[in-house]
Amino acid sequence: TYPHTTWFPSLLTQNLVLGAMSASFQETRVQVRRPAGDSLALGFGFHDDSFAYSTLGDIAWFFWPSLVAAGGEESWRTGMMGGELRPELQQGIFEAGFQTSDYAQDPLECIETTHATYLLNYNAFNEGGLGYQGEERQRAEDASIAMGYTFHLDGASLTLSGLDAVGVQVSISLSVSQVGVAPFYYPLFASIVSADTGG
């Protein structure tokens, strides 16, 4: 409601809306722009719709400082972080000469600090009708890969026993680690499919 800050909903109204959203979305993760009302206690994620511009820094209303001030610096562990790369930055943020300032910030630093798991970036696919090209594209891909979860298969073993005319007992063990900046926010499991039987 800026600049009409007095128009912002009361704490009671905020919590009624947040409570209804939390109760309605039992499987789908939900995000809000700011840590309003009970959003932290309810496990909401946060959406920075001006990512890499007023995301980090010492100014209280910037995205990350406002989340930290509300006690939400660890909220990324249970609620996904994401947003939209500031539209005015999209065209030049991955160019070699991109200049940072108090407002325009390094996208990789913003990803690492906020633990962002996704970003909207229309320009990545539409710059000049082609999207990013060359080194600019590589820097954009590096930023994309830096986001969210990254799984490493650290080890695997296969044990066969009980071979007879009807079949064989198979035991498979996997050791997986998550080394990305953010967890995977939904239940996760491995599936094994037989190439021969399709089962």
Backbone hydrogen bonds, N-H to C=O, Kabsch-Sander energy under -0.5 kcal/mol:
donor,donor_aa,acceptor,acceptor_aa,energy
4,H,1,T,-2.6
5,T,3,P,-1.5
7,W,4,H,-2.1
8,F,5,T,-1.3
14,Q,10,S,-2.8
15,N,11,L,-2.5
16,L,12,L,-2.0
17,V,13,T,-2.4
18,L,14,Q,-2.9
19,G,15,N,-2.4
20,A,16,L,-2.0
21,M,17,V,-2.4
22,S,18,L,-2.7
23,A,19,G,-2.4
24,S,20,A,-1.9
25,F,21,M,-2.2
26,Q,24,S,-0.9
32,V,45,G,-2.0
36,A,34,R,-2.5
39,S,36,A,-2.4
42,L,38,D,-2.3
43,G,40,L,-1.4
44,F,39,S,-2.3
45,G,30,V,-2.6
46,F,80,M,-1.4
47,H,32,V,-2.3
48,D,46,F,-0.6
48,D,82,G,-3.1
49,D,47,H,-1.0
51,F,48,D,-1.0
51,F,84,E,-2.1
53,Y,50,S,-2.1
54,S,103,Y,-2.1
60,A,58,D,-0.5
62,F,59,I,-1.9
63,F,54,S,-2.3
64,W,55,T,-3.0
66,S,62,F,-2.1
67,L,63,F,-1.6
68,V,64,W,-2.7
69,A,65,P,-2.5
70,A,66,S,-1.0
71,G,68,V,-1.9
72,G,67,L,-3.1
75,S,72,G,-1.6
77,R,74,E,-1.9
78,T,75,S,-1.4
79,G,75,S,-2.7
81,M,115,H,-0.5
82,G,46,F,-2.0
83,G,118,Y,-0.6
84,E,48,D,-1.9
85,L,120,L,-2.4
86,R,51,F,-2.2
89,L,86,R,-2.0
90,Q,86,R,-1.2
91,Q,87,P,-0.5
92,G,89,L,-0.7
93,I,89,L,-2.3
95,E,92,G,-1.8
98,F,95,E,-1.7
100,T,98,F,-0.5
101,S,104,A,-3.7
105,Q,52,A,-3.4
110,C,106,D,-2.0
111,I,107,P,-2.4
112,E,108,L,-2.6
113,T,109,E,-2.3
114,T,110,C,-2.4
115,H,111,I,-1.9
116,A,111,I,-0.9
117,T,81,M,-3.1
118,Y,81,M,-0.6
120,L,83,G,-2.4
124,A,121,N,-1.1
125,F,122,Y,-1.4
126,N,122,Y,-0.6
126,N,123,N,-0.6
127,E,123,N,-1.6
129,G,126,N,-2.2
130,L,127,E,-2.2
131,G,127,E,-1.5
132,Y,124,A,-1.5
136,E,133,Q,-1.0
137,R,133,Q,-1.1
138,Q,134,G,-2.0
139,R,135,E,-2.4
140,A,136,E,-2.0
141,E,137,R,-2.7
142,D,138,Q,-2.4
143,A,139,R,-2.0
144,S,140,A,-2.2
145,I,141,E,-2.7
146,A,142,D,-1.5
147,M,143,A,-0.7
147,M,144,S,-1.0
148,G,116,A,-2.6
152,H,177,S,-3.0
154,D,152,H,-1.0
154,D,175,S,-2.4
155,G,175,S,-1.4
157,S,173,S,-2.2
159,T,171,S,-2.8
161,S,169,Q,-2.2
164,D,167,G,-2.6
169,Q,161,S,-3.2
171,S,159,T,-2.6
173,S,157,S,-2.3
175,S,155,G,-2.8
176,V,174,L,-0.5
177,S,152,H,-2.4
179,V,150,T,-3.0
179,V,177,S,-0.6
180,G,150,T,-0.6
181,V,146,A,-0.5
181,V,148,G,-1.0
182,A,148,G,-1.5
185,Y,183,P,-0.6
198,G,194,S,-2.3
